[in-house]
Amino acid sequence: MRYRLDLVLKPVEGALVRVIGMTERRGFAPRSIAGGHEGADGRWRLQLEVDGGRPAETLKRQLQKVYDCESVEISPVEAAPLETVR
């Protein structure tokens, strides 16, 4: 199943590496990453799409424990319909 994670990270060295590492160690494969700094606070707003067979809540709980991660929202991503080959 594919999920989209919407995260807010503190702007500290290594925050992105910790989030991606935790994601992979929990059995989810990153498929795309998008984001950047927004606002005066310098926080990172990050969207991460992952594939995995485990419950997404497991990953959410683990990411919430990462000190640099301020918020995590997870939503399922609909699979694109397959094209018909003629």
N, C-alpha and C positions, 0 to 999 in steps of 0.2 A: 504494500500500500504506500502511496506517496502522500507526504504531509508538507505543509508550509508552516514554518516557524517564523513568527514576527517577534523579534527580540529588541530590547533596549539595553545597550552595554555602556558601562562607564568607560571614558576615554583613557584607558591605561594600557601600558605596554603588555602585550601577550594576551589580552582579553579575547581576541578573535581566535587565536590558536587554542586557547583553553576550551572555547565553545565547540570548535570543530573536533578537537580531540575527544571531548566528552561524547559528542554525537557518534563518532566512529566506535568508541569503546563500548557504547551501549547497543551496538549492532545496527546502526542506521548509516546508510551510505549517502553522503552529500551529493546532490545532483546539480544544484545551482545556488549561487550566492549573489546577492545584490544589496547595496546599502551605502551609507555614508554618514558624515556628520550633519546634524541638523540642529538649528537653534543656537542660542547664545551659550547654552550649557555644555556644548561640545559632545553631547552623548551620541553614540553610534546607534542608528536605526538600521536594523539588519533583517533581511528576508532570506531564509535558508530553506531550500526544498530538499527533502530527504526521502529515501526509500527504506522501508524496513518492514519486517514481519511481526515485530513486537508491538505492544500497545503504546500509543503515542504518549499517554499519561506517564509512563515510566520515564521517558526521555524528559518530559516537562519537569517532573519532580527533581530529577538529577540536575538539570540546567538551573533551576531555581536555587540550588545550593551553591552554585559557582558564585563567588564573591562579586565578580565584575558584572554579573548579569542582574539587571534591575527588574526586568519583566520578560515573560515568555507567554505567547499565545500560540496555540497550535490549531490548525484547521486542515481537514482532508482536502486533497487536490483531486479533482475529477480527472479520470483518465481520458485522454483524447480518443474519440471514436476512430476505429480503424477504417482506412480508405478501402473501398472495393476496387480490386484490380480486375480489369476486363481484358 
